[in-house]
Amino acid sequence: MPTIAWEACIHIPAAIRAIAAQRCMSRAAPIPPPCAIDGTPALRHMDRMLRIDNITYAIGGRPLFEGASASIPEGHKVGIVGRNGTGKTTLFKLIRGELSLEGGEITLPPRARIGGVSQEVPGSEVSLIDTVLAADTERAELLAEADTTQDPARIAEVQTRLADIDAWSAEGRAASILKGLGFDDAQQKMPCSAFSGGWRMRVALAAVLFAAPDLLLLDEPTNYLDLEGALWLESYLARYPHTVLVISHDRGLLNRAVGAILHLEDRKLSLYQGNYDTFARTRSARLEAQQAQVRKQDARRAHLQSFVDRFRAKASKAKQAQSRLKMIEKMETITSPQEAALKVFTFPEPEELSPPIVNLESVSVGYGEREVLGKLNLRIDQDDRIALLGRNGEGKSTLSKLLSGRLSPMGGRFTASSKLRIGYFAQHQVDELHVDETPLDHLRRARPDEAPGRHRARLAGFGMNAAQVDTAVGKLSGGQKARLSLLLATLDAPHMLILDEPTNHLDIESREALVEALTAYSGAVVLVSHDMHLLSMVADRLWLVSGGRVTPYEDDLEAYRKLLLSSDAPEKGKAKAKSARPEAAPPRRASRDEILALRGEVRKCEARVGKLGEMRDKLATKLAAPEMYEPGKAGEAEVWQKKYAEVMDGLGRAEAMWMSALEKLETAEASVGAKG
């Protein structure tokens, strides 16, 4: 059974309450103390806050927090962000009391329960539903007492309390949470031992959500979820009735599930109101202002220093020079916050192949005798960007393995370009790295003939510094391991890159760098990810994997998100998806980022049409040559005519996508004009 961490709570010291009361009483007029939104006096509201007051903490002599402070009101949902290694997980341990502060104080609301997911979830023989139900210890204890107590008065008390906590609907609530996280009715009755570690983490998450602690601490909760589970969790956390602190690099969750962002940087805590996009805009403006101050101060210092350098040796100006030197010494240096350098990915560029690079005709695939997917009629061109949608267990990973050559078709016709190279990245591959070897060792094995300098250059291209390339993989962070796996997957300049949850363990800066790399990459991309932001920025085609079939999903990702959160699941493929589309959704003003993304999509589509047009012209010239039809070349002419037909088919689809992108851009720009 998963271990749920509950911690005793600390009362706000009486001295703090006395000081606050004294401040209220010392005002000139008898003004009542300020009130919270709900009308509660602010002093009482302060008692219900999580207060982090001037804390200091270091690990191995390296300071993580120095005089850091923040206050989180009860019931708020706060996303915690910061570069890897800044101390986000350490902050959770300090709040739970697992680590002792070197200075300052962390104060929690009285009698509050803290809940978090254990890092290790044992595999017991207890069923999933019973494991989750057991997380509500009060309910379990009351039910046990109800079966044993003989005291009529106590029986009445127990039954009243069971009614108060809605104990009789508990099984339904627990089942609903498990279902939201991807467990069907049959799986909920299975023992925990029947599931792998990642699935047990979901059970542990379900258990802590069911227990509904007053302060919920979640550390990267979407890392073990698929897109459907991540979207369900976003919705659940947005409705959660108590305080939530969530460490996450998932922009979708940080935009839709929280109302504030707590940023860790330069050993300080800064609380920003609003979602992640609001935080990013506010922080960007703040950084620009600070940079302007730095430039202004540097110019002032340079001006003073110039005077000193010119006149310090001149007797008539010596006093003035000395005065300016003192001004320089007294100037308080303005330092701009440490900026995370963009961790750039550089994918090697493959040569261009004739379309299609992969073609499936009535293909079926599965394991042993069991068919998972059938009647697959799919085509992939080198410029395709495809996102695979569908609930867990429907066959997204099976399709990825088929396309990558890790599974052979059971039937049908599967054709691929003879020169096709495929890069494949899956979650489990990070775990298959050699933990006792360095990243350099991995590259030496993959490229034994390359010079060490070239190995280091490749690793630097994936954001790994000199110290990291000589560090054993077992001591690297999850993000660094993911970068190494991505490098190994793209080493051969693949024409098609298949990525299964590539963003797990990557911070937000690295995810943005991955988006940039995939946008610049000239090969095909097939994506499976719970990161809606990545999918929306990269994918231009959506395939729905459902009911043993793979069909184009004609709507957009936002419609798919709404569909998943509604009572109707996309189990009947494209027709069901279309019927669930809102008929009269009110017009929404497009954001600047959305318009920029649409303009980028239009440019990509235009470039794709131009490239296919050039290929068409070259093939037409070749087919127009008289020597093509000389005796004995009939077979060759037929091959080139087939290639011409394929290019024309691809050109037609590309032009349709271009027109669709233009229409979306025009609609978005019109929405701004109409409301501007």
Secondary structure in CASP SS format (residue, H / E / C, confidence):
PFRMAT SS
TARGET T0000
AUTHOR 0000-0000-0000
METHOD secondary structure of the structure
MODEL  1
M C 1.00
P C 1.00
T C 1.00
I E 1.00
A C 1.00
W C 1.00
E C 1.00
A C 1.00
C C 1.00
I C 1.00
H C 1.00
I C 1.00
P C 1.00
A H 1.00
A H 1.00
I H 1.00
R H 1.00
A H 1.00
I H 1.00
A H 1.00
A H 1.00
Q H 1.00
R H 1.00
C H 1.00
M H 1.00
S C 1.00
R C 1.00
A C 1.00
A C 1.00
P C 1.00
I C 1.00
P C 1.00
P C 1.00
P C 1.00
C E 1.00
A C 1.00
I C 1.00
D C 1.00
G C 1.00
T C 1.00
P E 1.00
A H 1.00
L H 1.00
R H 1.00
H H 1.00
M H 1.00
D H 1.00
R C 1.00
M C 1.00
L E 1.00
R E 1.00
I E 1.00
D E 1.00
N E 1.00
I E 1.00
T E 1.00
Y E 1.00
A E 1.00
I E 1.00
G C 1.00
G C 1.00
R E 1.00
P E 1.00
L E 1.00
F E 1.00
E E 1.00
G E 1.00
A E 1.00
S E 1.00
A E 1.00
S E 1.00
I E 1.00
P C 1.00
E C 1.00
G C 1.00
H C 1.00
K E 1.00
V E 1.00
G E 1.00
I E 1.00
V E 1.00
G C 1.00
R C 1.00
N C 1.00
G C 1.00
T C 1.00
G C 1.00
K H 1.00
T H 1.00
T H 1.00
L H 1.00
F H 1.00
K H 1.00
L H 1.00
I H 1.00
R H 1.00
G C 1.00
E C 1.00
L C 1.00
S C 1.00
L C 1.00
E C 1.00
G E 1.00
G E 1.00
E E 1.00
I E 1.00
T E 1.00
L C 1.00
P C 1.00
P C 1.00
R C 1.00
A C 1.00
R C 1.00
I E 1.00
G E 1.00
G E 1.00
V E 1.00
S C 1.00
Q C 1.00
E C 1.00
V C 1.00
P C 1.00
G C 1.00
S C 1.00
E C 1.00
V C 1.00
S E 1.00
L H 1.00
I H 1.00
D H 1.00
T H 1.00
V H 1.00
L H 1.00
A C 1.00
A C 1.00
D C 1.00
T H 1.00
E H 1.00
R H 1.00
A H 1.00
E H 1.00
L H 1.00
L H 1.00
A H 1.00
E H 1.00
A H 1.00
D H 1.00
T H 1.00
T C 1.00
Q C 1.00
D C 1.00
P H 1.00
A H 1.00
R H 1.00
I H 1.00
A H 1.00
E H 1.00
V H 1.00
Q H 1.00
T H 1.00
R H 1.00
L H 1.00
A H 1.00
D H 1.00
I C 1.00
D C 1.00
A H 1.00
W H 1.00
S H 1.00
A H 1.00
E H 1.00
G H 1.00
R H 1.00
A H 1.00
A H 1.00
S H 1.00
I H 1.00
L H 1.00
K H 1.00
G H 1.00
L C 1.00
G C 1.00
F C 1.00
D C 1.00
D H 1.00
A H 1.00
Q H 1.00
Q H 1.00
K C 1.00
M C 1.00
P E 1.00
C H 1.00
S H 1.00
A H 1.00
F C 1.00
S C 1.00
G H 1.00
G H 1.00
W H 1.00
R H 1.00
M H 1.00
R H 1.00
V H 1.00
A H 1.00
L H 1.00
A H 1.00
A H 1.00
V H 1.00
L H 1.00
F H 1.00
A H 1.00
A C 1.00
P C 1.00
D C 1.00
L E 1.00
L E 1.00
L E 1.00
L E 1.00
D E 1.00
E C 1.00
P H 1.00
T H 1.00
N H 1.00
Y H 1.00
L C 1.00
D C 1.00
L H 1.00
E H 1.00
G H 1.00
A H 1.00
L H 1.00
W H 1.00
L H 1.00
E H 1.00
S H 1.00
Y H 1.00
L H 1.00
A H 1.00
R H 1.00
Y C 1.00
P C 1.00
H C 1.00
T E 1.00
V E 1.00
L E 1.00
V E 1.00
I E 1.00
S C 1.00
H C 1.00
D C 1.00
R H 1.00
G H 1.00
L H 1.00
L H 1.00
N H 1.00
R H 1.00
A C 1.00
V C 1.00
G C 1.00
A E 1.00
I E 1.00
L E 1.00
H E 1.00
L E 1.00
E E 1.00
D C 1.00
R C 1.00
K E 1.00
L E 1.00
S E 1.00
L E 1.00
Y E 1.00
Q E 1.00
G C 1.00
N C 1.00
Y H 1.00
D H 1.00
T H 1.00
F H 1.00
A H 1.00
R H 1.00
T H 1.00
R H 1.00
S H 1.00
A H 1.00
R H 1.00
L H 1.00
E H 1.00
A H 1.00
Q H 1.00
Q H 1.00
A H 1.00
Q H 1.00
V H 1.00
R H 1.00
K H 1.00
Q H 1.00
D H 1.00
A H 1.00
R H 1.00
R H 1.00
A H 1.00
H H 1.00
L H 1.00
Q H 1.00
S H 1.00
F H 1.00
V H 1.00
D H 1.00
R H 1.00
F H 1.00
R C 1.00
A C 1.00
K C 1.00
A H 1.00
S H 1.00
K H 1.00
A H 1.00
K H 1.00
Q H 1.00
A H 1.00
Q H 1.00
S H 1.00
R H 1.00
L H 1.00
K H 1.00
M H 1.00
I H 1.00
E H 1.00
K H 1.00
M C 1.00
E C 1.00
T C 1.00
I C 1.00
T C 1.00
S C 1.00
P C 1.00
Q C 1.00
E C 1.00
A C 1.00
A C 1.00
L C 1.00
K C 1.00
V C 1.00
F C 1.00
T C 1.00
F C 1.00
P C 1.00
E C 1.00
P C 1.00
E C 1.00
E C 1.00
L C 1.00
S C 1.00
P C 1.00
P C 1.00
I C 1.00
V E 1.00
N E 1.00
L E 1.00
E E 1.00
S E 1.00
V E 1.00
S E 1.00
V E 1.00
G E 1.00
Y E 1.00
G C 1.00
E C 1.00
R E 1.00
E E 1.00
V E 1.00
L E 1.00
G E 1.00
K E 1.00
L E 1.00
N E 1.00
L E 1.00
R E 1.00
I E 1.00
D C 1.00
Q C 1.00
D C 1.00
D C 1.00
R E 1.00
I E 1.00
A E 1.00
L E 1.00
L E 1.00
G C 1.00
R C 1.00
N C 1.00
G C 1.00
E C 1.00
G C 1.00
K H 1.00
S H 1.00
T H 1.00
L H 1.00
S H 1.00
K H 1.00
L H 1.00
L H 1.00
S H 1.00
G C 1.00
R C 1.00
L C 1.00
S C 1.00
P C 1.00
M C 1.00
G E 1.00
G E 1.00
R E 1.00
F E 1.00
T E 1.00
A E 1.00
S C 1.00
S C 1.00
K C 1.00
L C 1.00
R C 1.00
I E 1.00
G E 1.00
Y E 1.00
F E 1.00
A C 1.00
Q H 1.00
H H 1.00
Q H 1.00
V H 1.00
D H 1.00
E C 1.00
L C 1.00
H C 1.00
V C 1.00
D C 1.00
E C 1.00
T C 1.00
P H 1.00
L H 1.00
D H 1.00
H H 1.00
L H 1.00
R H 1.00
R H 1.00
A H 1.00
R C 1.00
P C 1.00
D C 1.00
E C 1.00
A C 1.00
P H 1.00
G H 1.00
R H 1.00
H H 1.00
R H 1.00
A H 1.00
R H 1.00
L H 1.00
A H 1.00
G C 1.00
F C 1.00
G C 1.00
M C 1.00
N C 1.00
A H 1.00
A H 1.00
Q H 1.00
V H 1.00
D C 1.00
T C 1.00
A C 1.00
V H 1.00
G H 1.00
K H 1.00
L C 1.00
S C 1.00
G H 1.00
G H 1.00
Q H 1.00
K H 1.00
A H 1.00
R H 1.00
L H 1.00
S H 1.00
L H 1.00
L H 1.00
L H 1.00
A H 1.00
T H 1.00
L C 1.00
D C 1.00
A C 1.00
P C 1.00
H C 1.00
M E 1.00
L E 1.00
I E 1.00
L E 1.00
D E 1.00
E C 1.00
P C 1.00
T C 1.00
N C 1.00
H C 1.00
L C 1.00
D C 1.00
I H 1.00
E H 1.00
S H 1.00
R H 1.00
E H 1.00
A H 1.00
L H 1.00
V H 1.00
E H 1.00
A H 1.00
L H 1.00
T H 1.00
A H 1.00
Y C 1.00
S C 1.00
G C 1.00
A E 1.00
V E 1.00
V E 1.00
L E 1.00
V E 1.00
S C 1.00
H C 1.00
D C 1.00
M H 1.00
H H 1.00
L H 1.00
L H 1.00
S H 1.00
M H 1.00
V H 1.00
A C 1.00
D C 1.00
R E 1.00
L E 1.00
W E 1.00
L E 1.00
V E 1.00
S E 1.00
G C 1.00
G C 1.00
R E 1.00
V E 1.00
T E 1.00
P E 1.00
Y C 1.00
E C 1.00
D C 1.00
D C 1.00
L H 1.00
E H 1.00
A H 1.00
Y H 1.00
R H 1.00
K H 1.00
L H 1.00
L H 1.00
L H 1.00
S C 1.00
S C 1.00
D C 1.00
A C 1.00
P C 1.00
E C 1.00
K C 1.00
G H 1.00
K H 1.00
A H 1.00
K H 1.00
A H 1.00
K H 1.00
S H 1.00
A C 1.00
R C 1.00
P C 1.00
E C 1.00
A C 1.00
A C 1.00
P C 1.00
P C 1.00
R C 1.00
R C 1.00
A C 1.00
S C 1.00
R H 1.00
D H 1.00
E H 1.00
I H 1.00
L H 1.00
A H 1.00
L H 1.00
R H 1.00
G H 1.00
E H 1.00
V H 1.00
R H 1.00
K H 1.00
C H 1.00
E H 1.00
A H 1.00
R H 1.00
V H 1.00
G H 1.00
K H 1.00
L H 1.00
G H 1.00
E H 1.00
M H 1.00
R H 1.00
D H 1.00
K H 1.00
L H 1.00
A H 1.00
T H 1.00
K H 1.00
L H 1.00
A H 1.00
A C 1.00
P H 1.00
E H 1.00
M H 1.00
Y H 1.00
E C 1.00
P C 1.00
G C 1.00
K C 1.00
A H 1.00
G H 1.00
E H 1.00
A H 1.00
E H 1.00
V H 1.00
W H 1.00
Q H 1.00
K H 1.00
K H 1.00
Y H 1.00
A H 1.00
E H 1.00
V H 1.00
M H 1.00
D H 1.00
G H 1.00
L H 1.00
G H 1.00
R H 1.00
A H 1.00
E H 1.00
A H 1.00
M H 1.00
W H 1.00
M H 1.00
S H 1.00
A H 1.00
L H 1.00
E H 1.00
K H 1.00
L H 1.00
E H 1.00
T H 1.00
A H 1.00
E H 1.00
A H 1.00
S H 1.00
V H 1.00
G H 1.00
A H 1.00
K H 1.00
G C 1.00
END
